[in-house]
Amino acid sequence: MSRRKIEGMAATLQVTHVSKSYNSPLFEEVALAANSPVRIGLIGDNGSGKSTFLKILAGKETPDQGEVVLGRDTKIGYLEQEIVADTFDVSGGEKKILRLTELFYSNYDVLLLDEPDNHLDLDHKLWFEDLVRDSGGILIVISHDRRFLESVVDKIWHLEEGRIKEYPFGYTKFRGIYEGEMTSRQHLWKVQEKERLRLKDVVARLQRYAAANRKLSGRYHSAVKRLERFADQMVEKPPEDKRIGLGVKLEKQHKRKTAIYLKDVQKTYGNIRVLTGLSLHVFCGEKLAISAPNGAGKSTLLNIIVGKVKEDGGQVSIGLRLKMGYYSQEHPQVLDENATLIEEIQKSIPLPWYDAIAYLKKFLFDKDKAGMQVKWLSGGQKSRLQLAKFWVPTQTF
């Protein structure tokens, strides 16, 4: 049994020996408990299994082993990571605002929120933080926003290396404790690794001596066992700090060359006028940020510029011989869920198979991930794939 309710324990949640694998283990033997009122931040790297774990808590997925135990009559509200707008007249941010309002005002005992602050404008981020602070049940939230985590959560559940560890305090203290743990572990691992290499060298030398003198075979086998015991007792090497290094190179085009030219652009959805008389002239080398409330038309404007949406009036021009990359907040609009990562990259960048694998490594995808279908990626991994699709390689691999 994966999920069950027990008498007399409303607003409690207990995770016992929960494990889940997709080709390789995501997490194993997870044991956690939560009692209301509490606000928990579930954090970890992209693809580590955070969303899968939240789905197991919500009953949307079944663990390979273990169970989730709930208090009697516990009502669970769940917000999935990606809420795709059905039409262009409703933005992703607006849809998320409506769904969050529904969840917080429906008397749920447990709220499970997967990146709820994505796509929200600044005012609604602050509105959402107030909702979280006023919540009285169990709230578990996945977020990559450090300021939000520092502001509102009471505990951290950190998913790393197939385990979820609880830190019974807020995010700021967690960062200090965690970084200290990693520093100490890195130091200990280096000391132990140096000794392991010394023992390995001893084994190699004794192996050569024993091949010439059988009397030394006993010393050789003893050294092998000592090396094996030592290696088994070593701490694991700390996870590497994974970063993507991207350099923006816009100097190839003359800085006075037109990149985007808009004149009197109009767009209406039904009776709603989204864009009215919008004019804009952007030159190569310039960097702009579009700031506006949710539903004001930011995504519509970008979709008009890239040609995904047709303007109702006005002029839209793109500079000659310019290649345009487009990152969408809704992954299904730009990624083929059934394609492999290599196939998806090759649609945008004509790279041979082996070069495509090397290129994907720059975006933290290993060889095994490169052959997977896009639909098995996490939301964060899909974001990295979108970036990879239009970040043209500047070297041969």
C-alpha positions as CSV (number, residue, x, y, z in Angstrom):
1,M,0.0,0.0,0.0
2,S,1.4,3.4,-0.9
3,R,-1.0,5.8,0.8
4,R,-3.4,5.3,3.7
5,K,-5.3,7.3,6.3
6,I,-5.3,6.6,10.0
7,E,-7.8,7.5,12.7
8,G,-7.4,10.7,14.8
9,M,-4.4,12.2,13.0
10,A,-5.7,15.1,10.9
11,A,-3.1,17.4,9.4
12,T,-0.3,14.9,9.8
13,L,1.8,13.3,7.1
14,Q,4.3,10.5,7.5
15,V,6.6,9.0,4.8
16,T,8.0,5.5,5.5
17,H,10.7,3.8,3.5
18,V,9.6,5.4,0.2
19,S,11.7,4.6,-2.9
20,K,11.3,5.5,-6.6
21,S,13.3,4.7,-9.7
22,Y,13.1,5.6,-13.4
23,N,15.9,3.6,-15.1
24,S,18.1,4.6,-12.1
25,P,17.0,5.4,-8.5
26,L,15.7,8.9,-7.8
27,F,15.5,8.4,-4.1
28,E,15.6,5.5,-1.7
29,E,14.3,4.7,1.8
30,V,12.9,8.2,2.5
31,A,11.5,8.6,6.0
32,L,10.0,11.9,7.0
33,A,7.1,13.3,9.0
34,A,5.2,16.6,9.2
35,N,2.6,18.0,11.6
36,S,0.6,21.1,11.2
37,P,1.2,24.0,11.2
38,V,4.4,23.9,9.2
39,R,5.8,25.3,6.0
40,I,8.4,23.1,4.3
41,G,10.7,24.0,1.4
42,L,11.5,20.9,-0.8
43,I,14.7,21.7,-2.6
44,G,17.3,20.0,-4.8
45,D,18.9,20.0,-8.3
46,N,16.8,19.8,-11.5
47,G,15.9,16.2,-12.2
48,S,16.7,15.0,-8.7
49,G,13.1,13.8,-8.2
50,K,11.4,16.7,-6.3
51,S,8.3,16.8,-8.5
52,T,8.1,13.0,-8.5
53,F,8.2,13.0,-4.7
54,L,5.5,15.6,-4.4
55,K,3.3,13.6,-6.8
56,I,3.8,10.5,-4.5
57,L,2.7,12.6,-1.5
58,A,-0.4,13.8,-3.6
59,G,-1.2,10.3,-4.6
60,K,-0.6,11.1,-8.3
61,E,2.2,8.5,-8.5
62,T,2.9,5.2,-6.7
63,P,6.2,4.6,-5.0
64,D,8.2,1.4,-5.8
65,Q,8.1,0.7,-2.1
66,G,7.1,2.3,1.1
67,E,4.0,4.3,2.0
68,V,2.6,7.7,2.8
69,V,0.4,7.8,5.9
70,L,-2.1,10.6,6.3
71,G,-4.3,11.7,9.2
72,R,-8.0,10.7,9.0
73,D,-10.1,12.8,6.6
74,T,-7.0,14.8,5.5
75,K,-7.8,16.9,2.4
76,I,-4.8,17.4,0.1
77,G,-4.5,20.2,-2.5
78,Y,-1.9,19.8,-5.2
79,L,-0.4,22.3,-7.7
80,E,1.4,20.8,-10.6
81,Q,4.6,22.4,-11.9
82,E,3.4,23.5,-15.3
83,I,-0.1,24.9,-15.8
84,V,-0.4,25.4,-19.6
85,A,-2.7,28.1,-20.8
86,D,-5.3,26.7,-23.2
87,T,-5.3,29.8,-25.3
88,F,-3.1,32.9,-25.8
89,D,-5.8,35.1,-24.2
90,V,-5.1,33.6,-20.8
91,S,-1.5,33.9,-19.6
92,G,0.3,31.2,-17.6
93,G,0.6,33.7,-14.7
94,E,-3.1,34.4,-14.7
95,K,-4.0,30.7,-14.7
96,K,-1.6,30.1,-11.8
97,I,-3.1,32.9,-9.8
98,L,-6.6,31.5,-10.2
99,R,-5.4,28.0,-9.2
100,L,-3.5,29.3,-6.2
101,T,-6.6,31.2,-5.0
102,E,-8.7,28.1,-5.3
103,L,-6.2,26.0,-3.4
104,F,-5.7,28.5,-0.5
105,Y,-9.4,29.2,0.0
106,S,-10.6,25.6,-0.1
107,N,-9.8,24.5,3.4
108,Y,-7.2,21.9,2.5
109,D,-5.2,20.3,5.4
110,V,-2.1,19.7,3.2
111,L,-1.0,21.9,0.3
112,L,1.6,20.5,-2.1
113,L,2.9,23.2,-4.4
114,D,5.4,22.6,-7.3
115,E,7.1,25.9,-8.2
116,P,4.0,28.0,-7.5
117,D,6.0,31.3,-7.8
118,N,7.0,30.7,-11.4
119,H,5.3,33.1,-13.9
120,L,4.1,35.4,-11.2
121,D,4.8,39.2,-11.4
122,L,6.3,41.0,-8.4
123,D,3.0,42.1,-6.9
124,H,1.6,38.5,-7.1
125,K,4.8,37.0,-5.7
126,L,4.3,39.2,-2.6
127,W,0.5,38.3,-2.5
128,F,1.5,34.6,-2.7
129,E,4.0,35.0,0.2
130,D,1.2,36.4,2.3
131,L,-1.0,33.4,1.5
132,V,1.8,31.1,2.6
133,R,2.5,32.9,5.8
134,D,-1.2,32.8,6.7
135,S,-1.6,29.1,5.9
136,G,-2.3,27.0,9.0
137,G,-1.9,23.4,7.8
138,I,1.0,21.5,6.3
139,L,2.4,23.3,3.3
140,I,5.3,21.7,1.2
141,V,6.6,23.9,-1.6
142,I,9.2,23.4,-4.3
143,S,10.9,26.7,-5.2
144,H,14.2,27.9,-6.5
145,D,13.7,31.5,-5.2
146,R,16.1,31.9,-2.3
147,R,14.5,35.1,-1.1
148,F,11.1,33.4,-1.0
149,L,12.5,30.4,0.9
150,E,14.4,32.7,3.3
151,S,11.2,34.6,4.0
152,V,8.5,32.0,4.6
153,V,9.6,28.4,5.2
154,D,10.1,26.8,8.7
155,K,12.0,23.6,7.5
156,I,14.0,22.4,4.6
157,W,13.7,18.9,3.0
158,H,16.8,18.6,0.8
159,L,16.9,16.0,-1.9
160,E,20.4,15.1,-3.0
161,E,22.2,11.8,-3.9
162,G,19.0,9.8,-3.7
163,R,18.2,10.8,-0.1
164,I,16.0,13.5,1.5
165,K,17.4,15.0,4.6
166,E,15.4,17.2,6.9
167,Y,16.9,20.4,8.3
168,P,14.5,21.7,11.1
169,F,15.0,25.4,10.5
170,G,14.7,28.0,7.8
171,Y,16.6,28.4,4.6
172,T,19.3,30.9,5.7
173,K,20.4,28.6,8.5
174,F,20.2,25.6,6.2
175,R,22.6,27.2,3.7
176,G,25.2,27.8,6.5
177,I,24.9,24.3,7.9
178,Y,24.9,22.6,4.5
179,E,27.9,24.5,3.2
180,G,29.8,23.7,6.4
181,E,28.9,20.0,5.9
182,M,30.1,20.0,2.3
183,T,33.3,21.8,3.2
184,S,34.1,19.2,6.0
185,R,33.1,16.3,3.8
186,Q,35.3,17.6,0.9
187,H,38.3,17.9,3.2
188,L,37.8,14.4,4.7
189,W,37.3,12.9,1.2
190,K,40.5,14.5,-0.1
191,V,42.4,13.1,2.9
192,Q,40.9,9.6,2.5
193,E,41.4,9.7,-1.3
194,K,45.0,10.4,-0.8
195,E,45.3,7.4,1.5
196,R,43.3,5.2,-0.9
197,L,45.7,6.0,-3.7
198,R,48.7,5.3,-1.5
199,L,47.2,1.9,-0.6
200,K,46.4,1.2,-4.2
201,D,50.1,1.9,-5.1
202,V,51.2,-0.5,-2.3
203,V,48.9,-3.2,-3.8
204,A,50.3,-2.6,-7.3
205,R,53.9,-2.9,-6.1
206,L,53.2,-6.1,-4.0
207,Q,51.4,-7.6,-7.0
208,R,54.6,-7.2,-9.0
209,Y,56.8,-8.6,-6.2
210,A,54.4,-11.6,-5.6
211,A,54.5,-12.5,-9.3
212,A,58.3,-13.0,-8.9
213,N,58.3,-14.4,-5.4
214,R,55.4,-16.6,-4.2
215,K,56.3,-16.0,-0.5
216,L,55.0,-12.4,-0.9
217,S,51.6,-13.5,-2.1
218,G,50.2,-13.5,1.4
219,R,51.3,-9.9,2.0
220,Y,49.8,-9.0,-1.4
221,H,46.3,-10.5,-0.6
222,S,46.4,-8.8,2.8
223,A,47.1,-5.4,1.2
224,V,44.2,-6.0,-1.3
225,K,41.8,-6.7,1.6
226,R,43.0,-3.6,3.5
227,L,42.4,-1.5,0.4
228,E,38.9,-2.9,-0.1
229,R,38.0,-2.3,3.6
230,F,39.3,1.3,3.5
231,A,37.5,2.1,0.2
232,D,34.2,0.7,1.7
233,Q,34.5,3.0,4.7
234,M,35.3,6.2,2.8
235,V,32.9,9.0,2.7
236,E,31.3,9.6,-0.6
237,K,32.8,12.3,-2.8
238,P,30.7,15.5,-2.4
239,P,28.4,16.3,-5.4
240,E,30.0,18.8,-7.8
241,D,28.8,22.3,-8.1
242,K,26.9,22.2,-11.4
243,R,26.9,25.4,-13.3
244,I,26.2,26.3,-16.9
245,G,28.6,28.9,-18.4
246,L,27.0,30.9,-21.1
247,G,28.5,33.9,-22.9
248,V,26.4,36.3,-24.8
249,K,28.1,37.3,-28.0
250,L,26.2,40.0,-29.9
251,E,29.1,41.9,-31.3
252,K,29.0,40.0,-34.6
253,Q,26.3,42.4,-35.9
254,H,26.9,46.1,-36.2
255,K,25.5,47.9,-33.2
256,R,23.3,50.2,-35.3
257,K,21.7,47.4,-37.3
258,T,18.0,46.9,-36.6
259,A,17.2,43.7,-34.7
260,I,13.5,44.2,-34.1
261,Y,11.2,47.0,-35.4
262,L,7.6,47.3,-34.3
263,K,5.2,50.1,-35.4
264,D,1.6,50.6,-34.2
265,V,1.2,46.9,-33.4
266,Q,-2.3,45.9,-32.4
267,K,-3.6,42.7,-30.8
268,T,-7.1,41.9,-29.5
269,Y,-8.5,38.7,-28.0
270,G,-12.3,38.9,-28.2
271,N,-13.3,42.1,-26.5
272,I,-9.9,42.4,-24.7
273,R,-7.4,44.8,-26.3
274,V,-4.0,43.5,-25.3
275,L,-1.7,45.6,-27.4
276,T,-2.6,49.1,-28.7
277,G,-0.3,51.1,-31.0
278,L,2.8,49.5,-29.6
279,S,6.0,50.8,-31.3
280,L,9.6,49.6,-30.6
281,H,13.0,49.8,-32.3
282,V,15.7,47.5,-30.9
283,F,19.3,47.5,-32.3
284,C,21.7,44.6,-32.4
285,G,23.7,44.5,-29.2
286,E,21.0,45.9,-27.0
287,K,19.5,44.0,-24.0
288,L,16.0,44.7,-22.9
289,A,13.7,43.5,-20.1
290,I,9.9,43.5,-20.5
291,S,8.2,44.3,-17.2
292,A,4.4,44.3,-16.8
293,P,1.7,42.7,-14.6
294,N,0.5,39.1,-15.3
295,G,-1.9,39.2,-18.3
296,A,-0.6,42.5,-19.7
297,G,0.5,40.8,-22.9
298,K,4.2,40.2,-22.4
299,S,4.1,36.6,-23.8
300,T,1.8,37.7,-26.6
301,L,4.3,40.4,-27.6
302,L,7.1,37.9,-27.8
303,N,4.9,35.4,-29.7
304,I,4.1,38.1,-32.2
305,I,7.8,38.9,-32.6
306,V,8.8,35.3,-33.3
307,G,5.8,34.7,-35.6
308,K,3.8,32.3,-33.4
309,V,0.9,34.8,-33.1
310,K,-0.3,37.1,-35.9
311,E,-0.8,40.8,-35.0
312,D,-4.1,42.4,-35.9
313,G,-2.5,45.5,-37.2
314,G,0.8,47.4,-37.5
315,Q,4.2,46.4,-38.7
316,V,6.6,43.8,-37.4
317,S,10.1,43.5,-38.9
318,I,13.2,41.5,-38.0
319,G,16.7,42.4,-39.1
320,L,18.1,40.6,-42.2
321,R,20.2,37.4,-41.6
322,L,19.4,37.3,-37.9
323,K,18.7,34.0,-36.2
324,M,16.2,34.2,-33.5
325,G,16.0,32.0,-30.4
326,Y,12.8,31.8,-28.3
327,Y,12.4,30.5,-24.8
328,S,8.8,29.8,-23.8
329,Q,7.4,29.6,-20.3
330,E,5.3,26.7,-21.5
331,H,7.6,23.9,-22.6
332,P,5.0,21.9,-24.7
333,Q,4.8,24.9,-27.1
334,V,8.4,24.5,-28.2
335,L,9.6,21.0,-27.3
336,D,8.5,17.7,-28.8
337,E,7.7,15.5,-25.8
338,N,8.3,12.3,-27.8
339,A,11.6,13.3,-29.3
340,T,15.0,12.4,-27.7
341,L,17.2,15.2,-26.5
342,I,19.6,14.6,-29.4
343,E,16.8,14.8,-31.9
344,E,15.4,18.0,-30.4
345,I,18.9,19.6,-30.5
346,Q,19.5,18.5,-34.1
347,K,16.2,20.3,-35.1
348,S,17.8,23.6,-34.3
349,I,21.6,22.9,-34.6
350,P,22.9,20.6,-37.3
351,L,25.3,18.6,-35.2
352,P,26.4,15.0,-35.7
353,W,25.3,12.5,-33.0
354,Y,28.7,12.6,-31.1
355,D,28.9,16.4,-31.3
356,A,25.3,16.7,-30.1
357,I,26.2,14.6,-27.0
358,A,29.2,16.8,-26.3
359,Y,27.2,19.9,-26.7
360,L,24.4,18.7,-24.3
361,K,27.1,18.1,-21.7
362,K,27.6,21.8,-21.6
363,F,24.0,22.0,-20.3
364,L,24.5,19.3,-17.7
365,F,23.0,16.4,-19.7
366,D,25.1,13.3,-19.6
367,K,25.3,10.6,-22.3
368,D,22.4,8.6,-20.8
369,K,20.1,11.6,-20.6
370,A,20.9,12.5,-24.2
371,G,19.0,9.5,-25.5
372,M,16.0,9.9,-23.3
373,Q,12.6,11.3,-24.5
374,V,11.9,14.9,-23.6
375,K,8.7,13.9,-21.7
376,W,10.8,12.2,-19.0
377,L,12.7,15.4,-18.1
378,S,11.9,17.6,-15.1
379,G,10.7,21.2,-15.6
380,G,14.1,22.6,-14.9
381,Q,15.8,20.1,-17.3
382,K,13.3,21.2,-20.0
383,S,14.3,24.8,-19.4
384,R,18.0,23.9,-19.9
385,L,17.1,22.1,-23.1
386,Q,15.3,25.1,-24.4
387,L,18.4,27.2,-23.7
388,A,20.5,24.6,-25.5
389,K,18.3,24.7,-28.6
390,F,19.2,28.3,-29.4
391,W,22.6,28.7,-27.8
392,V,24.6,28.0,-31.0
393,P,27.9,26.3,-30.3
394,T,31.0,28.3,-31.2
395,Q,33.5,25.5,-31.3
396,T,34.0,22.0,-32.6
397,F,33.8,19.3,-29.9
